[in-house]
Amino acid sequence: MEFVSRLRLALFTRTSYGSIMPASTSALLEVDMDLTRTVVGGLGVTGQAVVRALKTRGHEVIAIDDRPELVSAIATKLEVELVSGISETEVRKVLSDASSLILSPGIPEHHPINRIAGLSDLEILSELDLGAQWDERPRIAITGTNGKTTVTHLVREMLCQSGLSAIATGNSEVPFADAVQISPEDCEMFVVEASSFDLERARYFRSDAAAWLNLSPDHLDWHGDFESYASAKAKIFQGQRASDFAVLPVKGDSMAPWLPQLEAQLVTFGLSEGDVCCAGDHLVAHGEQIIAISDLPLSRPHDLLNAAAASALAKSMGVSGQAIGEALSEFEGLGHRMEYLQTIGGIRFFNDSKATTPHATIAGVSGLRNSVLIAGGRNKGLDLTLLETLVPMLDGVVAIGECAEEVSEVFKGALEVLRATSMEEAVRKAREIAASGSGNIILSPACASFDWYQNYEQRGDDFRRIVGQMVKEYQAR
């Protein structure tokens, strides 16, 4: 509890509970964004949503993209002028008379457009800032290196179980710029998954309840260094007031150097300590038993932390313990996150494609002995030697992707390591290593997917397809 004591924050008070927060309590911030002539960098999913939202409100919009030939049809459909981001001359010309610049998450800090914008003192914004300008509905925001998507969806389920209409948005299938255009009748509250990319550029975004789940190195290829990455995460608490809530792990010493002086009420969570934690055989929130751990479909340590964090956020917004417990009892997890697929000849297959960092892979694989790990892909500048801690759990490793050599070196001399040049080859080689009649084969790459796939979902879907084909082959014997 030393971490909590050092923060010297206002402690959470139970008197804050009692009713669901009405929309009127989340007042618009006083913001001074000039969106009259906005340049949108990147026409991916987020960029398209930003263009639509701005044009709906009558703002002039110009789009910049490094792949004009690939997105020209999209620009035509959006009825937006498109400029090539490859030409610095064109970029300078467009930015010279722009009122603001909103960059998509896929554009890294080292992209030339950031340097050019910096020279002109043009304010760079995040799509999250649009909500601060346009919408007064309550917002819950979640960030963290691992678990934020799961917690986001858990919180949404808890809110819906309580009778609220809520939507999961942000770093998800529904960009925040699209979500704020949904009518209040269909969406009373936003649950925002906030990536470090969005937070890095956010200036005006504020949430009524915010959680920073955990911190370990990630996206260093985008941010440049760990300090910049951590500082971006800490912005989840910016602009919060005394009536808001800040949710943090009770053992969050790694976050302490980057935490601002919080104004919000502190709520802590943990496995055995914190305002929301596991006490005995129950998940407990401020002394109230929420659900028996035996009734949770997912109850490994990282699952319990996710449940505790989500419960802390939902409780902060007035959701009853009963509604929280019901949501937890029905939540069986999301795809590509230690997703059990099939058992073939006694060998269980798990799809953990979402694990794009060593810490995520360690969390997923720990406790599953006699496993064969399929790992590799595009390293994001992270230390893969951390995976050495998994050696006691593993029977072997199949290394894949751009950093297959790096993965091989981590386990060299400790385990049998094979290399594969496709996912199908990787799965079949993993079966060669796996002991017949027992064990697990786990795709948990610890790396990004962009060397072989468009995203981690496509990678996981490919793994799932191959396992499905193997089931048919096994049954046909």
N, C-alpha and C positions, 0 to 999 in steps of 0.2 A: 504493500500500500504506500510505499515511499513516494512513488511516482505521483499518485493522487495528492498526497500531502504537499509536495513541492509546488503543485500548480496554484495553490492558494485561490481556489475558485469558489464561487457560490455553489453550495451543495444542492443536490436535487431535493425538492420538498414535495411530499405526497399531496399537499393541498393543490398542486398543479393538475392533479387528476380530476376526473369527474364527468367530463363531457367531451365529445368530439369537438375539436377546434373549428369554429365557424370560419367561413371564407373571409369575413370582414376583418379578422384579426391579422391577416397577413397583408399589411398595407404596402402599397407600391413605394419603393425607395425613391428618394429624390435623386434622379439621374439626369445627366446632361449629355445625352448621346445625340449627335446630329446624324441622322440616317438618311438625309435628303438625297445624297448621291453615294450609294454604298457600293464598294467593290467587294465581291465575294471570291475568295481564293479557294479553288477546288470545286469541281462539280460532281463529287461523289454523293452518297446518300444524304449526308448532312448539308453539303453545299446546296443541293437541289431544294431541300426543305427550307433553308434560309432564303433562297431566291423567291420561292413561292410565298413565304410569309411577308417578305418585304414588298413584293409587288402587290400583294393583296391589300396592303396598307398604303399603296400609292407612291412608294419610294422608287426613285430611279436606281436601277441595278446594272452593274457590269460584272461579268464573270471572267476570271483568269484561271487557266488550267494549262499544265505542262503537256497535256495530251489532247490538243485541240482536234486532231483528226478522229479521236475516239469518242469525244463528247459533243461533237458538233450537232449531232441529231438531238441530243438532250437539250442543248442550248436553244435550238430551233423550237422544240416543243415548249420550252419555258418562255419563249419569246424574250430572250435576254441576249445582249451583245456579248460576244465571246472574244477574248484576247489571249494570244499565246503567252504562257508564262516563261517560255524559253527565251524570248527576246527581252532583254533588260531595258532596251530603249522603249519598247512598247509599254512595259510595266511602269517605267518612270512616268511616261506620258499619261497613263491612266490614273496613276496615284496622285499626280500633281494637282488635280482639281477634284479629288474625291473628298467626301466629308467623313467617311469612316471605312474601315477595312475589317471584314470578318473572315477569318481563316478556318478552313476545315481541319479536323484533327489530324488528317493524314499529311499535312504540310508541316515538316519539322522546323525547329527553331533556326537551323542553319540554312534554310532555304533563302535564296537571294531576295525574295519579296519582303522578308523581315528586315533585312539590312536596308533596302531601299525605303521602306516605310519609316524606319527609324531615322533616317537622314532628313525626312520631311516632317518629323514630329507628328505623323498621322497616328491617331489612336487605333490600336489593334484590339479587336473585341472577340469574344467567344459567342457562340450561339446561345449559351446560357444567359448572357446579358440581355437578350431580347425579352426573356420572361420578366426581368426586373423592370423593363420599360413598359411592357404591355399588359401584364397579368397580375392580379392580386390574390389568386387562389393559393391556399397553403401548399408549401413544398417541403418534402423530406428529401434530403440529399445524402448519398452514400458514396464513399470512396475507400480505397484500400488496394494494396497490391493483389490480394487474393480474396475471393468470396463476395465481391461487391454485386455481381449479377445475381447470385443466389439470394443474398440478403435483400436486394431490391425487389425481387419477385416474392419473397416471403412476406415482406412488409405490405406489398400490394394485396396479397391474399388475406392478410390479417385485417386490413382496412375494409376489403370487400366483405369479409365475414362479419364485420360489425355493421354492415349496411351502407357503407360509403361506396360511391363510384370513384375508383382511383385507376390511374394508368401508370405503368412502368415506362419510363422515357429516358432520354439522354443517350448514353453510350449503349443503345439497344436498337431494336427494330424500329422504334418510333423516335425520331429526333425530337428534341425539345421544341424546336421551331415549328414542327408539325403539331405537337401536343397542345401548345397554347392556342391553337386555332380550333380545338375541339370545344363544343359548347359546354357551359357549366352544368347543364342538365345531364350530360353524358360523362362528365369528369369533374368531380368536386375537389380532387386533390391530386397532386403530382408526386410520384416517387422517382427521383432523378438519380440515375447512375452516372456519377461524375468522374470521367477519366482525368488523368493528370494532364492530358493534352488540352482538354476543355478548361480545366482550372488554371492552367498556366496563363491563359489569356483572359480569364474572367476578371472583370473590373467591378461589376455592379450586382452580380448574382448573390442572393441571400436566401437561406432556407430557415424554416421554423424549427426544424430538427435536423441535425447533421451528424453523421457518423464517419469516423476515420477508423477502419477496422484493424489495419495492420500495416507494417512497413518493411519491405525488403527491396533490394535493388531490382529495377525493371526499367525497360524502355530507355536505357542509357544511350542507345544509338540515336534517340530522338532528343532527349534533354541535354545530352553532353556529359553530365556527371550526376552522381547520386545526390549531391546537395541541391541541385536544381530540381530534380525529381521530387525530393522530399518537400521542398519549399512549395512546389505546385500543389501537392497533396494537402498541405496545411491550409491552403486557401479555401477549403471546404467550410471553414468557420468564419470567413470574412463577413463583416457587416451584421453579425448576429447581435441581438439585444438581450437584455436581462430576462425577457419573457420567453426566449428561445431555449433550445436544448442542444447540448454538445455531448455526443456519445463517444466514449473512448474505452479501449481495453484497460482493465485495471493494471495489467502489466505492460505498460506502453512506454517503457523507458527509451526505446529506440526513437520514439517520436518527439521526446521532450525538447531537443535542441531547436526544433522547427515550429513548435507550438506558439501561437501568439498569446497575448494576455486575453483570455477568453472572457467575454461578458455574459455568455449564456450559462444556464444551469447545467452542471455536470452530472451525467449519468454514466456509471461504469459497468462493464460486463466482463465476465471471465468464466473459467471452468469451475473453480471452487471458491472464488472471491469476487466481490463486486456487488453493485446494486441488483444486477440480474446475473444469476449464476446457477450452477448445479449444486444443490444442497441435499445430501442424502441421495434418495432415489427420485428426486423431482427437480424440474427447472423452476426456479423461484425468482419472482420479481418483487423487490422491496418487501419481502416477507410473505408474499402471496404465492401459494403453490399454483403453477400454471398448468403443468402436465407431467405425468410420470415419464421418466426417461425410457422406460420399457415400452411406452406407447408411441415413441417417435420412430417413424420409418427409417430415419437416418440418425445414427447416434455415435459415430466416430468422433474423436476430439474436435476436428475442424467443423463437423456438422453441428456439434453442441455450441461452439462459439458463434457460428452463423445464427443459430436459433436464439441465442442469448442477445446478440446485437439487434436482431430484428425485433425481438420482444421489447427491448429497451426503447427503440424508436416508436413502436406502435403504442406502448404504454404512455410515452411522452405526449402523444397526440390524443390520449384519452380513450384508446381502445381497451375494452374490458379483457380481463384475464381469460374469461371463457372463450371469447372470440379468438384470442391469440392461440389458446390451446387447441381449439378446433382446427384452425388453419395449419398448425404444426402437425397435427395428427394425420392430415390429409396430404402433406407435402412430401413427395417422393423424389424430389430433386429435379435438376434440369439436364437436358441432353449434353453429352460430351464432358461431363464432370463425374468421373468414376462411375460411369453408366454401365451397369451390368448388361451384357448382351446375350450370351449363350454359354452353355456348357457342352463341350464336345469331348467325348471320351474321358470324362472326369476333369477336364481342364476348363476353368472358367475364363471368359474373355471380358475385359473391362475397357471401355472407351473413355479416356481422360484427355482427349485432344485439347481441351481448354487450358490444360496445364502448360503454360508457355514460359514458365520460369522454374529454376531449380527448386525454390521454396514450395511452389505449387505441386511439383512432382513428389517431393519429399512428403508433403502433407497427405497426398493421395495414396501413395504406395506404402507408407509406414504401417506396420501391423499386418500386412498381407505377405506372409512368408511363402517360400517356394514359388517365387514369381519370376517370370521372364519379362524384362522391361524393353519396350521399343521406344527409343529416345533419339532426338536429334531434329534438325531442321535448320532454321536460320537463327543464329545466336544474336541476341539483342544487346551484346556487350556485357553479358553477365558471366559470373564465375561458375562454370559447370563443375568444378572440383567439389562443390558442395554435395554433389550427388554421391560422393564416396560413402556418406553415412548410410546409404541404402544397401551396401554390400551384404550385411547379414540377412537381409530380406530376400535376396535375389539368387536365382540359380544361373542366370546368364543375362546377357544384354544383346540386343540387335541395334546397331547404330545406323541412322539414316540421315539423308539430307546433306546440306552444305557443310555442317560441322560434324559429320560422321567420324572424321579422324579425331577431332577434339573429344567427342564422347568416348571413343575407343581408348584414348589415352587415360581417361579418368579411371576406367575399370581394368586396364591392362595389368596382368599378373595376379589379379584378385578373382576374376571371373572369366568364364568363357564369353568371348565377345565376337560376334559375327557382323559383317557389313552387308547392307542391302541397298539396291539402287531403285527400288520401287516399294510401295506399301505391300503389294501382294507378296513380293519376295520376302519382305520383312516378317510378315505373319507366318509364312511357311517355314522360315528359318527359326522363328520363335518356337514353333511346334516341334522342331527337331531337338531343341534344347530342353523343352518342358518334359518333366517326368511323366510317363504314361500313367493315367489314372488319378493324378492329383496335380495341384498347383494352379497358377494363374498366368495369363498372358495379358499384359497391361500396356496399352498405348498411352504413354504419359511423357510427351516429347521434351519438356523443359525448354522448348525453343519455339519461336514463331514458325508459321506454316508457309511463309511467302516464297520459299524456294521451290516448292512443289505444288502449292495450292493457293487459291485466292484468299482463304481464311481458315481458321481452325475448324469451322463447321464443315467445310468441304473435306478437310482432312479426316475428321471423325466420321463423316458419311462414307468415305471411301473405305475406311477400316471396317465400318459396320457392314458394308456391302460384301467385302471379302469374307468376313466371318460368316455371313449369311450363306454365301456360296459354299463354304466349307461344311456348314451344317447339312446342306443338300447332298454333298459328296459323301459325308459320313453316313447319312441315312440310306443312301443308295447302295451301300456295300452289301 
